[in-house]
Amino acid sequence: MGFSSLAVAAELPLLCSLVNTKRESFLCQRRNHGHVSYYKKPIFCNIKSNITATATGSNNTATTSSPSSSSCGGKVLEIREIDERCRKWMWKGQFSINYFVSCNSDSQSSPGPPLLLVHGFGASIPHWRRNIDTLAKNYTVYAVDLLGFGASDKPEGFSYTMEEWAQLILDFLDEVIQKPTVLIGNSVGSLACVIAASESSHALVRGLVLLNCAGGMNNKAIVDDWRIKLFLPLLWLIDFLLKQRAIASLIFERVKERDTLRNILLSVYGNKESVDEDLVEIIRGPACDEGALDAFVSIVTGPPGPNPVTLMPGLSIPILVLWGDQDPFTPIDGPVGKYFSSLPSQLSNVSLCMLEGVGHCPHDDKPDLVHDNLLPWLASLAAS
């Protein structure tokens, strides 16, 4: 189930444990003449060869290599520091969008493309607190609060859609970054990046990194998963209840309580130590803003948006897919997980790495493991 539906279901009661099923524990997948190999140890996933193949048209595969044991080296940014360094951008001349940019002298002279970090449902820029400093050592890093989240506007009565978020990303690339950029997204942020890349007509998107990509803005898009079918009556009930303003307000007040949020986060993180009080506040703080309830209701009850299954085959840019194998929202044995795990054998521009013991938010769950796979891919992309 998606975070939005699960958050409501937490009061009916918490259902996350019901969608956790046994799945094979494997870490990394690579293409090898159409076959799939699984590994128990951290290795790269045909990263270099896939990027080279995209640039040259070659179908050759390269030998994988082991990552370094310590590729992170960056500090965890404090929420207050991030907030103080954020900037504002007016989207469409009417919506204030919160964003962050970080770079140093080395990243400014680096040949690598800028990076744009796009959060998932309920999150915001500080959800990348464990990643920004590491990435900014060699790249100019931008992060944005999507409309309806974080410190960006939450307009009353706005109808949130995946297409609107994708357009926001494209306009941000065009007006603010103004360079071909690698989009790095988590959950619905990943899907927004996929949609943006598929609609980009000015070579604004240099590459994609998808962290546990969502199948839609909500679970209405996932109709062929037995878990969703099992809970369809509950999802319909949630939609009905949320359309009653008084009931929606009561549910939302319970959902954003610290204990409720902590329990939800613990159910979707593999590394429980990453669920600290700062993380709870990252989710809870913006949920107390005016307009947050409207955004929550619109997202949960609105249309799911374009399906990544129809969009991915049309993308020829380099794509790295990182997937936590303990994700209860988009499990690897569900339809979305199965589709993305099959892509390396179908599309030469796609690399897939399964992350062992990791949940729905890999970048915050086990950031070092993400960096170990992401940094070499970015370096290969910059060199291609």
C-alpha positions in Angstrom: 0.0 0.0 0.0 1.1 3.6 -0.6 2.1 5.8 2.3 -1.0 7.9 2.0 -3.5 5.0 2.2 -1.4 3.2 4.9 -1.4 6.4 7.0 -5.2 6.4 7.1 -5.3 2.6 7.5 -3.1 2.9 10.5 -6.1 4.0 12.4 -8.3 1.2 11.1 -5.8 -0.3 12.4 -2.2 -0.3 11.0 -2.1 -2.7 8.1 1.5 -2.6 7.1 2.3 -6.0 8.7 -0.3 -7.6 6.5 1.4 -6.7 3.3 4.8 -7.9 4.4 5.3 -11.3 2.8 8.4 -13.5 2.5 10.5 -12.6 -0.4 13.8 -13.9 -1.6 16.7 -11.9 -0.2 19.0 -10.7 -3.0 21.0 -7.6 -3.5 21.9 -7.0 -7.0 20.9 -7.9 -10.5 22.7 -7.5 -13.8 22.2 -8.3 -17.5 24.2 -11.2 -18.8 23.2 -12.1 -22.3 19.5 -12.0 -21.3 19.9 -13.9 -18.1 19.6 -12.7 -14.6 22.1 -13.4 -11.8 21.6 -12.8 -8.1 24.2 -11.9 -5.6 24.5 -12.0 -1.8 27.3 -9.4 -1.6 27.3 -5.8 -2.7 28.3 -5.5 -6.3 27.6 -3.0 -9.1 24.8 -3.8 -11.5 26.3 -3.5 -15.0 26.3 0.2 -14.4 29.2 1.2 -16.6 28.3 -1.1 -19.5 24.6 0.1 -19.6 25.7 3.8 -19.7 28.2 3.1 -22.4 25.7 1.1 -24.4 23.3 4.1 -24.3 26.0 6.4 -25.6 27.4 4.0 -28.3 24.7 1.6 -29.1 26.8 -1.3 -27.9 25.1 -4.3 -26.4 28.3 -5.6 -24.7 28.2 -6.2 -20.9 31.1 -5.4 -18.6 32.4 -7.3 -15.6 30.9 -6.0 -12.3 33.2 -4.8 -9.5 32.8 -4.4 -5.8 32.2 -1.0 -4.3 34.3 0.5 -1.7 33.4 -0.1 1.9 33.1 3.5 2.8 31.9 5.8 0.0 29.8 8.2 2.1 32.0 10.4 4.2 29.5 13.2 4.3 27.8 14.7 7.3 24.1 14.5 8.2 22.6 17.9 7.7 20.5 19.3 10.5 16.9 20.2 9.7 17.5 23.8 10.9 20.5 24.2 8.6 18.6 23.0 5.6 15.7 25.3 6.4 18.0 28.3 6.8 19.6 27.6 3.4 16.4 27.1 1.4 15.3 29.5 -1.3 12.0 30.3 -2.9 10.9 30.1 -6.6 7.6 31.3 -7.9 6.0 28.6 -10.1 3.5 29.8 -12.7 3.7 33.2 -11.1 1.5 32.2 -8.2 2.9 29.2 -6.2 5.8 29.6 -3.8 8.1 26.5 -4.2 10.8 25.8 -1.6 14.1 24.5 -2.8 17.7 23.9 -1.7 21.0 24.1 -3.5 24.4 22.8 -2.3 27.8 22.8 -4.0 31.4 23.4 -3.3 34.4 24.5 -5.3 35.1 21.0 -6.5 31.5 20.4 -7.6 31.4 23.7 -9.4 34.4 22.6 -11.5 33.2 19.1 -11.9 32.1 17.9 -15.4 29.3 16.0 -13.9 25.7 17.1 -14.4 23.7 18.8 -11.6 21.4 16.6 -9.5 17.8 17.2 -8.5 16.4 15.3 -5.5 12.6 14.8 -5.5 11.0 13.4 -2.3 8.1 11.0 -1.9 4.7 11.3 -0.3 4.6 13.2 3.0 8.3 14.0 2.9 10.3 17.1 2.0 13.8 18.3 1.4 15.2 17.3 4.8 14.4 13.7 4.0 17.7 13.9 1.9 19.7 15.1 5.0 21.9 12.0 4.9 22.7 12.4 1.2 23.1 16.0 0.3 26.6 16.6 1.7 28.0 13.4 0.2 26.6 14.1 -3.3 27.6 17.8 -3.1 31.3 16.9 -2.9 31.3 16.3 -6.6 28.0 17.6 -7.9 25.8 20.6 -7.6 22.8 19.3 -5.7 19.3 20.7 -5.9 16.3 19.5 -3.8 12.8 20.7 -4.1 9.6 20.5 -2.1 6.8 19.5 -4.4 3.6 21.6 -4.3 1.6 20.5 -1.3 4.6 19.3 0.7 7.3 20.7 2.9 7.6 24.5 2.9 6.1 24.9 -0.5 2.6 26.3 -0.9 -0.4 24.1 -0.2 -3.2 26.0 -2.1 -6.7 25.5 -0.9 -8.9 23.4 -3.2 -6.0 22.5 -5.5 -6.4 19.2 -7.4 -3.0 17.4 -7.1 -1.9 15.1 -9.9 1.2 13.4 -11.0 1.2 15.4 -14.2 1.3 18.7 -12.2 4.3 17.6 -10.2 6.1 16.4 -13.4 5.4 19.8 -14.9 6.8 21.5 -11.8 10.0 19.5 -12.2 10.3 20.4 -15.8 9.7 24.1 -15.2 12.3 24.0 -12.3 14.9 22.5 -14.7 14.1 25.1 -17.3 13.9 28.2 -15.1 16.2 27.5 -12.2 18.9 24.8 -13.0 19.0 25.5 -16.8 21.3 22.5 -17.5 20.7 18.9 -18.3 20.1 17.3 -14.9 20.0 13.9 -13.3 16.7 13.4 -11.5 16.8 11.4 -8.3 13.4 10.5 -6.9 11.9 8.3 -4.2 8.4 6.7 -4.4 5.9 9.1 -6.0 8.9 11.4 -6.5 10.4 8.8 -8.7 7.2 8.5 -10.7 7.1 12.3 -11.1 10.6 12.1 -12.5 9.7 9.4 -14.9 6.8 11.4 -16.2 8.9 14.5 -16.5 11.6 12.7 -18.4 9.1 11.2 -20.8 7.6 14.7 -21.5 10.9 16.5 -21.7 11.5 17.9 -25.2 14.6 20.0 -24.6 17.1 17.5 -23.3 16.6 18.8 -19.8 16.9 15.3 -18.2 20.4 13.7 -18.4 19.6 10.6 -16.4 17.2 9.0 -13.9 17.8 7.4 -10.5 14.6 5.8 -9.2 14.4 4.7 -5.5 11.5 2.3 -5.0 9.4 3.9 -7.7 5.7 4.1 -7.1 3.1 2.7 -9.5 0.8 5.7 -9.1 0.0 8.7 -6.9 -2.1 6.2 -4.9 -3.1 2.5 -5.1 -5.9 2.9 -7.6 -3.2 2.3 -10.3 -2.3 -1.2 -8.9 -5.2 -3.4 -9.7 -3.4 -6.7 -10.3 -1.8 -7.2 -6.9 -3.6 -9.6 -4.6 -2.7 -7.4 -1.6 -4.5 -4.4 -3.2 -7.4 -6.6 -4.2 -7.7 -7.8 -0.7 -7.9 -4.3 0.7 -9.9 -2.7 -2.1 -13.1 -2.4 0.1 -11.0 -0.7 2.7 -9.5 1.7 0.1 -13.0 2.5 -1.1 -14.1 3.2 2.4 -11.0 5.4 3.0 -12.0 7.5 -0.1 -15.5 7.8 1.1 -14.5 8.8 4.6 -11.9 11.4 3.4 -14.6 13.1 1.3 -16.4 13.9 4.5 -14.6 17.0 5.8 -15.2 16.4 9.5 -14.2 12.8 9.3 -11.2 13.6 7.2 -10.0 16.1 9.7 -10.3 13.7 12.6 -8.4 11.0 10.7 -5.7 13.4 9.6 -5.2 14.6 13.2 -4.6 11.0 14.3 -2.4 10.2 11.4 0.0 13.1 12.1 0.4 12.2 15.8 4.1 11.5 16.5 3.4 7.9 17.8 1.3 7.1 14.7 3.9 8.4 12.4 6.7 6.7 14.2 4.9 3.3 14.0 4.3 3.8 10.2 7.9 4.7 9.6 9.2 1.8 11.6 7.0 -0.5 9.5 8.6 0.8 6.2 12.2 1.2 7.2 14.5 -1.8 7.3 17.1 -0.1 9.5 15.0 0.9 12.5 17.8 3.1 13.9 17.2 5.5 11.0 13.7 6.2 12.4 14.7 9.0 14.8 12.9 12.0 16.2 14.1 14.2 13.4 12.6 11.9 10.8 9.2 12.0 12.6 9.4 15.8 12.7 10.3 15.9 9.0 7.0 14.3 8.2 4.9 15.8 11.0 6.0 19.5 10.7 4.6 20.3 7.2 1.5 18.2 8.0 0.5 20.9 10.5 0.5 23.7 7.9 -2.7 25.2 6.6 -3.7 23.4 3.4 -2.0 20.1 4.4 -5.3 18.4 5.0 -6.6 19.4 1.5 -3.4 18.1 -0.1 -3.6 14.8 1.8 -7.3 14.2 0.8 -6.7 15.2 -2.8 -3.7 12.9 -3.2 -5.3 9.9 -1.5 -8.6 10.2 -3.4 -7.4 11.6 -6.7 -6.5 9.9 -10.0 -3.4 7.7 -9.8 -1.8 9.2 -12.9 0.4 7.7 -15.7 1.6 4.2 -15.2 5.4 3.7 -15.3 4.9 0.5 -17.2 3.8 2.5 -20.2 6.4 5.2 -19.9 9.7 3.4 -19.2 10.1 1.7 -22.6 10.0 5.1 -24.3 13.0 6.4 -22.3 16.5 6.1 -23.8 18.5 8.0 -21.2 20.6 6.1 -18.6 18.5 4.9 -15.7 19.6 3.5 -12.3 16.9 1.7 -10.3 17.6 1.1 -6.6 15.1 -1.0 -4.7 14.9 -1.9 -1.1 13.9 -5.6 -0.8 11.9 -5.0 2.4 9.5 -2.4 1.0 5.9 -3.2 2.1 4.5 -0.4 -0.2 6.0 -1.5 -3.5 7.3 -5.0 -2.7 9.6 -6.6 -5.1 7.2 -9.5 -5.6 4.3 -7.1 -6.4 3.4 -6.0 -10.0 5.5 -2.8 -9.9 8.5 -4.5 -8.3 8.4 -7.4 -10.7 8.2 -5.0 -13.7 11.2 -2.9 -12.6 13.2 -6.1 -11.8 12.6 -7.3 -15.3 13.8 -4.1 -17.0 17.6 -4.8 -17.2 16.9 -7.9 -19.4 14.7 -5.7 -21.7 16.3 -2.3 -21.8 20.0 -1.8 -22.2 19.9 1.7 -20.6 18.5 0.4 -17.3 20.6 -0.9 -14.3 18.9 -2.4 -11.3 20.4 -2.9 -7.8 18.4 -4.6 -5.1 19.3 -3.3 -1.6 19.2 -6.0 1.1 17.5 -5.2 4.3 16.2 -1.9 3.1 12.7 -0.5 3.0 10.7 2.0 1.0 13.1 5.0 1.5 16.6 3.6 0.7 18.4 7.0 0.7 17.4 7.6 4.4 17.2 4.0 5.5 20.7 2.9 4.6 22.3 5.9 2.8 25.8 4.3 2.7 24.5 1.4 0.7 22.7 3.8 -1.7 25.9 5.9 -2.1 28.0 2.8 -2.8 25.8 2.1 -5.9 24.9 5.6 -6.9 28.3 7.4 -6.9 30.0 5.0 -9.3 27.0 5.2 -11.6 27.1 9.0 -11.6 30.8 9.0 -12.2 30.3 6.7 -15.2 27.6 8.9 -16.5 29.8 12.0 -16.2 32.5 10.2 -18.1 30.3 9.0 -21.0 
